[in-house]
Amino acid sequence: MCGIVGLYLKNPALESQIGALFEPMLIAMTDRGPDSAGFAIYGDEVENGTKLTLRHEDMNYDWAALAESVKTGLDTSVDFFQNATVAVFKLGCDAATATAFIEETAPEVLILSAGHSIEILKEVGLPEHIAETFNLKGMKGSHIIGHTRMATESAVTMAGSHPFSTGEDLCLVHNGSLSNHNRLRLELKRQGIHFETENDSEVGAGYLMHRLQQGDTLTEALENALKELDGFFTFTIGTRNGFAVVRDPIACKPAVLAETDDYVAMASEYQALTTLPGIENAKVWEPEAAKIYVWERS
Amino acid sequence: MKTLDLANTSLREINQALHDQAGECTEREWKITGAKGDHNIACGLDASLSVDIEGHAGYYCAGMNKKAHVVVHGNAGQGVAENMMSGTVRVKGQASQSAGATAHGGLLVIEGDAGARCGISMKGVEIVVGGNVGHMSCFMGQAGALVVCGDAGDALGDSLYETKIFVKGSVASLGADCIEKEMRDEHIEYLTDLLNRAGMDEDPKSFKRYGSARNLYNFKVDNASAY
């Protein structure tokens, strides 16, 4: 059992409040996932260049030294800020160059996300503590997806914490379990997709990245996922411009969607939506099995 | 009427107050306000009570109901009226999956749509859905009736025993051993009565009837020798 939540804003006026709107949604899913929690927030775009979210467990890690090393080593602009155990780096170079350099010169640092818009923040612990640690309620952005994990088949570690990102600005949260992830991981590795863990959900994210690299639209990638992924899943997916929800054809894992003129919200259970403004009059429904729901900015 | 608010009374206290009516009934009419997707609201009732729930209910609302009449003035989560024995449960909005699962008796009315597996393994309950039902509805249904005023999803009535199914709209596909059957006068009469009791303004003649073809293993007398 896990909890997943997502919030996609249709009304840009709410972007300054997205963290405050989202925090109670994440905390409401503590019953479904008290072991670890995390979220991916989209916003504060870096148009030309790359944004990375980096993590080191030591709060006193010398991020300034790493920034200096990247700046000199890659001869590029570097701007960064620290938020608890993570640091967000904004670089003038492309993502592949930046991640390769950091993996090579600072292997003690974990790269949580790379892209133009995405920032992933996750930790082991109660959702409430994680929200507080990263000051979720003060965050701004256009869309955000989150996960609360109840570990069932692997340990309570950072490696098993969601969201998972395997490509630029793409991330995925998953409630369920995939059955064919080992075979699929091998195939995807051969296609050049890089995996950090043995987790089944990461394979779901890797599969979508692979399809998008092959030229699929998000909808096409999800249609292919429905054919190729075997197992139980409710997925919520974030991309630079969009937000998608899909359930496997059996639809064992719960999901509820709500839509108003201002937002689209997704949650494992309705309880997580009750604090949203105007929820009393929102269109609330259960997404159908094997049907793809996508909202994207043009 | 006694009103209890989930905003300031715990669900345990509310359910206990309702359960206490099973001994000596001191209050027939109850209203529960402030429901925000809480699970297990009004479960295990065993008295002729009228219970109105304001807001959306979470999982297993009115589960195991006996004698009581429960109305959810909103949507209901998974397993509404699961294993109901008698009484009535009405959902004014939509219901999630496994509505009326394994229920033995009583009447479950869902005015909106019901999700997947509506009436799974039902054992005598009557279920009337104003909208559509999802896939695998009535799976292994043993007795009772499911009425769908909208459309039915895939694999309707898979591995059915004696449950009667009536659908007004389309059926995406029938499950194993489920077939369309003739609507005879006795079925029209039964459906007319059931629609009336559910308060649905529908023409019984516009429905089709589905049931078990009785061709699966358990229906073969030759297999009796296995025991």
Boltz contact constraints between the chains, C-beta under 6 A:
constraints:
  - contact:
      token1: [A, 251]
      token2: [B, 116]
      max_distance: 6.0
  - contact:
      token1: [A, 269]
      token2: [B, 37]
      max_distance: 6.0
  - contact:
      token1: [A, 270]
      token2: [B, 37]
      max_distance: 6.0
  - contact:
      token1: [A, 270]
      token2: [B, 56]
      max_distance: 6.0
  - contact:
      token1: [A, 271]
      token2: [B, 37]
      max_distance: 6.0
  - contact:
      token1: [A, 274]
      token2: [B, 36]
      max_distance: 6.0
  - contact:
      token1: [A, 286]
      token2: [B, 96]
      max_distance: 6.0
  - contact:
      token1: [A, 286]
      token2: [B, 115]
      max_distance: 6.0
